[in-house]
Amino acid sequence: MEFLVPIELKYKTRKQSAEDVGAMDVYKDLYRLEQIKSGKYKDKKEIPFSYFFFITDDHLYVNKPRSGLRTIFKTYDGATIQKDYEYKYLQSKTGKDYFKKNGEFVFKSNYKFSWSKSKNNSRWFLKLKI
């Protein structure tokens, strides 16, 4: 039997900025991986799990925000994506535009963000099994 293991790779730097959109993109990518695993895009091959890898030098993805969009689309260390919660943010133009284009995300499982720091402390690394 043949297995497929979808992998999403994401690399964001401080220079790229737009962390709000980046955080929503993380959720979009995770949601797509979950959809693929559940069979929405299956191609007669078994998909037992998938992986999401994220590397960044931007502390805003790793540290807890005080306000704004990233209080809903949480990527900070220790944050959890909760299953059955409807993730969308309509309190800003950015959030409204993103929702209009992509819709909300409702996950079937919980996922916890647990970041690791590189040996030279210049980057953070996240690995999530979906």
DOLOLO-215951 format. One record per atom (N, C-alpha, C): residue in three letters; x, y, z. Coordinates in nm, 2 decimals, always signed. Example, Ala and Ser with C-alpha at 12.3 -4.5 7.8 and 13.67 -1.06 7.14 Angstrom:
R     r        x        y        z
R   ALA    +1.32    -0.57    +0.78
R   ALA    +1.23    -0.45    +0.78
R   ALA    +1.32    -0.33    +0.78
R   SER    +1.28    -0.22    +0.71
R   SER    +1.37    -0.11    +0.71
R   SER    +1.29    +0.00    +0.79
//
This chain:
R     r        x        y        z
R   MET    +0.08    -0.12    +0.00
R   MET    +0.00    +0.00    +0.00
R   MET    +0.09    +0.12    +0.00
R   GLU    +0.05    +0.22    -0.07
R   GLU    +0.12    +0.35    -0.08
R   GLU    +0.06    +0.45    +0.01
R   PHE    +0.14    +0.53    +0.07
R   PHE    +0.10    +0.63    +0.16
R   PHE    +0.15    +0.77    +0.11
R   LEU    +0.07    +0.87    +0.14
R   LEU    +0.11    +1.01    +0.11
R   LEU    +0.12    +1.08    +0.24
R   VAL    +0.22    +1.16    +0.25
R   VAL    +0.23    +1.25    +0.37
R   VAL    +0.25    +1.39    +0.32
R   PRO    +0.14    +1.47    +0.32
R   PRO    +0.16    +1.61    +0.28
R   PRO    +0.24    +1.69    +0.38
R   ILE    +0.32    +1.78    +0.33
R   ILE    +0.40    +1.86    +0.41
R   ILE    +0.39    +2.01    +0.36
R   GLU    +0.37    +2.10    +0.46
R   GLU    +0.36    +2.24    +0.43
R   GLU    +0.49    +2.30    +0.50
R   LEU    +0.56    +2.38    +0.42
R   LEU    +0.68    +2.45    +0.47
R   LEU    +0.66    +2.60    +0.47
R   LYS    +0.68    +2.67    +0.58
R   LYS    +0.66    +2.81    +0.59
R   LYS    +0.79    +2.87    +0.65
R   TYR    +0.83    +2.98    +0.58
R   TYR    +0.95    +3.05    +0.63
R   TYR    +0.92    +3.20    +0.63
R   LYS    +0.91    +3.27    +0.74
R   LYS    +0.88    +3.41    +0.75
R   LYS    +0.99    +3.48    +0.82
R   THR    +1.03    +3.60    +0.77
R   THR    +1.13    +3.68    +0.83
R   THR    +1.07    +3.81    +0.88
R   ARG    +1.14    +3.88    +0.96
R   ARG    +1.10    +4.01    +1.01
R   ARG    +1.08    +4.11    +0.90
R   LYS    +1.17    +4.10    +0.80
R   LYS    +1.16    +4.19    +0.68
R   LYS    +1.03    +4.18    +0.60
R   GLN    +0.97    +4.06    +0.61
R   GLN    +0.85    +4.04    +0.53
R   GLN    +0.73    +4.11    +0.60
R   SER    +0.74    +4.13    +0.73
R   SER    +0.63    +4.20    +0.81
R   SER    +0.50    +4.14    +0.79
R   ALA    +0.39    +4.22    +0.80
R   ALA    +0.25    +4.17    +0.79
R   ALA    +0.22    +4.04    +0.87
R   GLU    +0.26    +4.05    +1.00
R   GLU    +0.24    +3.93    +1.08
R   GLU    +0.10    +3.89    +1.09
R   ASP    +0.00    +3.99    +1.09
R   ASP    -0.14    +3.95    +1.10
R   ASP    -0.18    +3.86    +0.98
R   VAL    -0.14    +3.90    +0.86
R   VAL    -0.18    +3.81    +0.74
R   VAL    -0.10    +3.68    +0.75
R   GLY    +0.03    +3.69    +0.80
R   GLY    +0.10    +3.57    +0.82
R   GLY    +0.04    +3.47    +0.91
R   ALA    -0.02    +3.52    +1.02
R   ALA    -0.08    +3.43    +1.12
R   ALA    -0.21    +3.37    +1.06
R   MET    -0.28    +3.45    +0.98
R   MET    -0.40    +3.39    +0.92
R   MET    -0.36    +3.29    +0.81
R   ASP    -0.25    +3.31    +0.74
R   ASP    -0.20    +3.21    +0.65
R   ASP    -0.16    +3.08    +0.71
R   VAL    -0.10    +3.09    +0.83
R   VAL    -0.07    +2.97    +0.91
R   VAL    -0.20    +2.89    +0.93
R   TYR    -0.30    +2.95    +0.97
R   TYR    -0.43    +2.88    +1.00
R   TYR    -0.49    +2.82    +0.87
R   LYS    -0.48    +2.90    +0.76
R   LYS    -0.52    +2.85    +0.63
R   LYS    -0.45    +2.73    +0.58
R   ASP    -0.32    +2.73    +0.60
R   ASP    -0.23    +2.62    +0.56
R   ASP    -0.26    +2.49    +0.65
R   LEU    -0.28    +2.51    +0.78
R   LEU    -0.31    +2.40    +0.87
R   LEU    -0.45    +2.35    +0.84
R   TYR    -0.54    +2.43    +0.81
R   TYR    -0.68    +2.39    +0.77
R   TYR    -0.68    +2.31    +0.64
R   ARG    -0.60    +2.35    +0.54
R   ARG    -0.59    +2.28    +0.42
R   ARG    -0.53    +2.14    +0.44
R   LEU    -0.42    +2.13    +0.52
R   LEU    -0.36    +2.00    +0.56
R   LEU    -0.47    +1.91    +0.62
R   GLU    -0.55    +1.97    +0.71
R   GLU    -0.65    +1.89    +0.78
R   GLU    -0.75    +1.84    +0.68
R   GLN    -0.79    +1.92    +0.58
R   GLN    -0.89    +1.89    +0.48
R   GLN    -0.83    +1.77    +0.39
R   ILE    -0.71    +1.79    +0.36
R   ILE    -0.64    +1.69    +0.27
R   ILE    -0.64    +1.55    +0.34
R   LYS    -0.60    +1.55    +0.47
R   LYS    -0.59    +1.43    +0.55
R   LYS    -0.73    +1.37    +0.57
R   SER    -0.83    +1.45    +0.58
R   SER    -0.97    +1.39    +0.60
R   SER    -1.03    +1.34    +0.47
R   GLY    -0.97    +1.36    +0.36
R   GLY    -1.02    +1.30    +0.24
R   GLY    -1.07    +1.40    +0.14
R   LYS    -1.08    +1.52    +0.17
R   LYS    -1.14    +1.62    +0.07
R   LYS    -1.06    +1.62    -0.06
R   TYR    -0.93    +1.60    -0.06
R   TYR    -0.85    +1.60    -0.18
R   TYR    -0.79    +1.46    -0.21
R   LYS    -0.84    +1.36    -0.15
R   LYS    -0.77    +1.23    -0.16
R   LYS    -0.76    +1.18    -0.30
R   ASP    -0.66    +1.10    -0.33
R   ASP    -0.63    +1.05    -0.47
R   ASP    -0.61    +0.90    -0.46
R   LYS    -0.70    +0.83    -0.39
R   LYS    -0.70    +0.68    -0.38
R   LYS    -0.58    +0.63    -0.30
R   LYS    -0.51    +0.72    -0.23
R   LYS    -0.40    +0.68    -0.15
R   LYS    -0.43    +0.72    -0.01
R   GLU    -0.38    +0.64    +0.08
R   GLU    -0.40    +0.67    +0.23
R   GLU    -0.31    +0.78    +0.27
R   ILE    -0.37    +0.87    +0.35
R   ILE    -0.30    +0.98    +0.41
R   ILE    -0.31    +0.97    +0.56
R   PRO    -0.22    +0.90    +0.63
R   PRO    -0.24    +0.88    +0.77
R   PRO    -0.21    +1.01    +0.85
R   PHE    -0.13    +1.10    +0.80
R   PHE    -0.11    +1.23    +0.88
R   PHE    -0.04    +1.32    +0.78
R   SER    -0.02    +1.44    +0.82
R   SER    +0.06    +1.54    +0.75
R   SER    +0.14    +1.62    +0.85
R   TYR    +0.23    +1.70    +0.79
R   TYR    +0.32    +1.79    +0.88
R   TYR    +0.31    +1.93    +0.83
R   PHE    +0.33    +2.02    +0.93
R   PHE    +0.34    +2.16    +0.91
R   PHE    +0.47    +2.21    +0.97
R   PHE    +0.56    +2.26    +0.90
R   PHE    +0.69    +2.31    +0.95
R   PHE    +0.69    +2.47    +0.93
R   PHE    +0.74    +2.54    +1.03
R   PHE    +0.74    +2.68    +1.02
R   PHE    +0.87    +2.73    +1.09
R   ILE    +0.95    +2.81    +1.01
R   ILE    +1.07    +2.87    +1.06
R   ILE    +1.06    +3.02    +1.05
R   THR    +1.10    +3.09    +1.16
R   THR    +1.09    +3.24    +1.16
R   THR    +1.20    +3.30    +1.24
R   ASP    +1.24    +3.42    +1.21
R   ASP    +1.32    +3.50    +1.30
R   ASP    +1.24    +3.61    +1.36
R   ASP    +1.11    +3.61    +1.34
R   ASP    +1.02    +3.71    +1.39
R   ASP    +0.95    +3.67    +1.52
R   HIS    +0.99    +3.74    +1.63
R   HIS    +0.94    +3.71    +1.76
R   HIS    +0.79    +3.73    +1.77
R   LEU    +0.73    +3.81    +1.68
R   LEU    +0.58    +3.83    +1.69
R   LEU    +0.50    +3.71    +1.66
R   TYR    +0.55    +3.61    +1.59
R   TYR    +0.48    +3.48    +1.58
R   TYR    +0.49    +3.40    +1.70
R   VAL    +0.59    +3.42    +1.78
R   VAL    +0.62    +3.33    +1.90
R   VAL    +0.57    +3.39    +2.03
R   ASN    +0.57    +3.52    +2.04
R   ASN    +0.53    +3.58    +2.17
R   ASN    +0.38    +3.62    +2.16
R   LYS    +0.32    +3.61    +2.28
R   LYS    +0.17    +3.64    +2.29
R   LYS    +0.14    +3.79    +2.26
R   PRO    +0.04    +3.81    +2.17
R   PRO    +0.00    +3.95    +2.14
R   PRO    -0.08    +4.01    +2.25
R   ARG    -0.08    +4.14    +2.26
R   ARG    -0.17    +4.21    +2.35
R   ARG    -0.31    +4.24    +2.30
R   SER    -0.32    +4.26    +2.17
R   SER    -0.45    +4.30    +2.11
R   SER    -0.45    +4.26    +1.96
R   GLY    -0.56    +4.28    +1.90
R   GLY    -0.57    +4.26    +1.76
R   GLY    -0.60    +4.13    +1.70
R   LEU    -0.58    +4.11    +1.58
R   LEU    -0.61    +3.99    +1.50
R   LEU    -0.54    +3.87    +1.55
R   ARG    -0.42    +3.88    +1.60
R   ARG    -0.34    +3.77    +1.64
R   ARG    -0.38    +3.72    +1.78
R   THR    -0.48    +3.79    +1.84
R   THR    -0.54    +3.73    +1.96
R   THR    -0.64    +3.62    +1.93
R   ILE    -0.69    +3.62    +1.80
R   ILE    -0.78    +3.51    +1.75
R   ILE    -0.69    +3.41    +1.68
R   PHE    -0.61    +3.45    +1.59
R   PHE    -0.52    +3.36    +1.51
R   PHE    -0.39    +3.35    +1.58
R   LYS    -0.39    +3.28    +1.69
R   LYS    -0.28    +3.27    +1.78
R   LYS    -0.17    +3.17    +1.73
R   THR    -0.05    +3.22    +1.73
R   THR    +0.06    +3.13    +1.69
R   THR    +0.17    +3.13    +1.80
R   TYR    +0.15    +3.20    +1.91
R   TYR    +0.25    +3.21    +2.01
R   TYR    +0.28    +3.08    +2.08
R   ASP    +0.39    +3.07    +2.14
R   ASP    +0.43    +2.95    +2.21
R   ASP    +0.33    +2.91    +2.32
R   GLY    +0.27    +2.79    +2.31
R   GLY    +0.17    +2.75    +2.41
R   GLY    +0.03    +2.77    +2.36
R   ALA    +0.01    +2.84    +2.25
R   ALA    -0.13    +2.87    +2.20
R   ALA    -0.19    +2.74    +2.15
R   THR    -0.32    +2.73    +2.15
R   THR    -0.39    +2.61    +2.10
R   THR    -0.50    +2.65    +2.00
R   ILE    -0.50    +2.58    +1.89
R   ILE    -0.61    +2.59    +1.80
R   ILE    -0.71    +2.49    +1.85
R   GLN    -0.83    +2.54    +1.87
R   GLN    -0.94    +2.46    +1.93
R   GLN    -1.03    +2.40    +1.83
R   LYS    -1.06    +2.28    +1.84
R   LYS    -1.15    +2.21    +1.74
R   LYS    -1.29    +2.27    +1.76
R   ASP    -1.36    +2.28    +1.65
R   ASP    -1.50    +2.33    +1.64
R   ASP    -1.52    +2.48    +1.67
R   TYR    -1.41    +2.55    +1.69
R   TYR    -1.42    +2.69    +1.70
R   TYR    -1.41    +2.76    +1.56
R   GLU    -1.49    +2.86    +1.54
R   GLU    -1.50    +2.93    +1.41
R   GLU    -1.40    +3.04    +1.41
R   TYR    -1.28    +3.02    +1.34
R   TYR    -1.18    +3.12    +1.34
R   TYR    -1.20    +3.22    +1.23
R   LYS    -1.23    +3.35    +1.27
R   LYS    -1.24    +3.46    +1.18
R   LYS    -1.23    +3.58    +1.26
R   TYR    -1.19    +3.69    +1.19
R   TYR    -1.17    +3.82    +1.26
R   TYR    -1.23    +3.93    +1.17
R   LEU    -1.33    +3.99    +1.22
R   LEU    -1.40    +4.09    +1.14
R   LEU    -1.39    +4.24    +1.20
R   GLN    -1.30    +4.26    +1.29
R   GLN    -1.28    +4.39    +1.36
R   GLN    -1.18    +4.47    +1.29
R   SER    -1.12    +4.43    +1.17
R   SER    -1.03    +4.51    +1.10
R   SER    -1.05    +4.49    +0.95
R   LYS    -1.01    +4.58    +0.87
R   LYS    -1.02    +4.57    +0.72
R   LYS    -0.94    +4.44    +0.68
R   THR    -0.82    +4.42    +0.73
R   THR    -0.74    +4.31    +0.69
R   THR    -0.82    +4.18    +0.72
R   GLY    -0.87    +4.17    +0.84
R   GLY    -0.95    +4.05    +0.88
R   GLY    -1.07    +4.03    +0.79
R   LYS    -1.15    +4.14    +0.76
R   LYS    -1.27    +4.13    +0.68
R   LYS    -1.23    +4.08    +0.54
R   ASP    -1.13    +4.14    +0.48
R   ASP    -1.08    +4.11    +0.35
R   ASP    -1.04    +3.96    +0.34
R   TYR    -0.97    +3.92    +0.44
R   TYR    -0.92    +3.78    +0.44
R   TYR    -1.04    +3.68    +0.45
R   PHE    -1.13    +3.72    +0.54
R   PHE    -1.25    +3.63    +0.56
R   PHE    -1.33    +3.62    +0.43
R   LYS    -1.35    +3.74    +0.36
R   LYS    -1.42    +3.74    +0.23
R   LYS    -1.36    +3.65    +0.13
R   LYS    -1.22    +3.65    +0.13
R   LYS    -1.15    +3.57    +0.03
R   LYS    -1.14    +3.42    +0.07
R   ASN    -1.13    +3.39    +0.20
R   ASN    -1.10    +3.25    +0.24
R   ASN    -1.20    +3.18    +0.33
R   GLY    -1.29    +3.26    +0.38
R   GLY    -1.39    +3.21    +0.47
R   GLY    -1.33    +3.18    +0.61
R   GLU    -1.41    +3.13    +0.70
R   GLU    -1.36    +3.09    +0.83
R   GLU    -1.30    +2.95    +0.83
R   PHE    -1.23    +2.93    +0.94
R   PHE    -1.16    +2.79    +0.95
R   PHE    -1.22    +2.73    +1.08
R   VAL    -1.27    +2.61    +1.06
R   VAL    -1.32    +2.53    +1.17
R   VAL    -1.25    +2.40    +1.17
R   PHE    -1.17    +2.37    +1.27
R   PHE    -1.08    +2.26    +1.28
R   PHE    -1.15    +2.14    +1.34
R   LYS    -1.11    +2.02    +1.30
R   LYS    -1.17    +1.89    +1.35
R   LYS    -1.09    +1.84    +1.48
R   SER    -0.97    +1.90    +1.50
R   SER    -0.88    +1.86    +1.61
R   SER    -0.82    +1.98    +1.67
R   ASN    -0.77    +1.96    +1.79
R   ASN    -0.69    +2.06    +1.86
R   ASN    -0.54    +2.05    +1.82
R   TYR    -0.48    +2.17    +1.81
R   TYR    -0.33    +2.17    +1.78
R   TYR    -0.27    +2.27    +1.87
R   LYS    -0.15    +2.23    +1.92
R   LYS    -0.08    +2.32    +2.02
R   LYS    +0.05    +2.37    +1.95
R   PHE    +0.08    +2.50    +1.97
R   PHE    +0.20    +2.56    +1.92
R   PHE    +0.31    +2.54    +2.02
R   SER    +0.41    +2.47    +1.99
R   SER    +0.53    +2.45    +2.08
R   SER    +0.65    +2.48    +2.00
R   TRP    +0.70    +2.60    +2.01
R   TRP    +0.82    +2.65    +1.94
R   TRP    +0.95    +2.60    +2.00
R   SER    +1.05    +2.58    +1.92
R   SER    +1.18    +2.55    +1.96
R   SER    +1.27    +2.66    +1.91
R   LYS    +1.38    +2.69    +1.98
R   LYS    +1.47    +2.79    +1.94
R   LYS    +1.60    +2.72    +1.87
R   SER    +1.65    +2.79    +1.77
R   SER    +1.77    +2.73    +1.71
R   SER    +1.89    +2.74    +1.80
R   LYS    +1.99    +2.66    +1.77
R   LYS    +2.11    +2.66    +1.86
R   LYS    +2.18    +2.80    +1.88
R   ASN    +2.17    +2.88    +1.77
R   ASN    +2.24    +3.01    +1.78
R   ASN    +2.13    +3.12    +1.82
R   ASN    +2.01    +3.08    +1.86
R   ASN    +1.91    +3.17    +1.90
R   ASN    +1.86    +3.27    +1.80
R   SER    +1.88    +3.25    +1.68
R   SER    +1.84    +3.35    +1.58
R   SER    +1.71    +3.32    +1.51
R   ARG    +1.66    +3.19    +1.53
R   ARG    +1.53    +3.15    +1.47
R   ARG    +1.45    +3.06    +1.56
R   TRP    +1.32    +3.06    +1.53
R   TRP    +1.23    +2.96    +1.60
R   TRP    +1.18    +2.86    +1.50
R   PHE    +1.15    +2.74    +1.55
R   PHE    +1.11    +2.63    +1.47
R   PHE    +0.98    +2.57    +1.53
R   LEU    +0.89    +2.54    +1.44
R   LEU    +0.76    +2.48    +1.48
R   LEU    +0.73    +2.36    +1.39
R   LYS    +0.70    +2.25    +1.46
R   LYS    +0.66    +2.13    +1.38
R   LYS    +0.52    +2.08    +1.44
R   LEU    +0.42    +2.08    +1.36
R   LEU    +0.29    +2.03    +1.40
R   LEU    +0.25    +1.91    +1.31
R   LYS    +0.21    +1.80    +1.38
R   LYS    +0.16    +1.68    +1.31
R   LYS    +0.01    +1.70    +1.30
R   ILE    -0.04    +1.69    +1.18
R   ILE    -0.19    +1.70    +1.16
R   ILE    -0.25    +1.57    +1.13
//
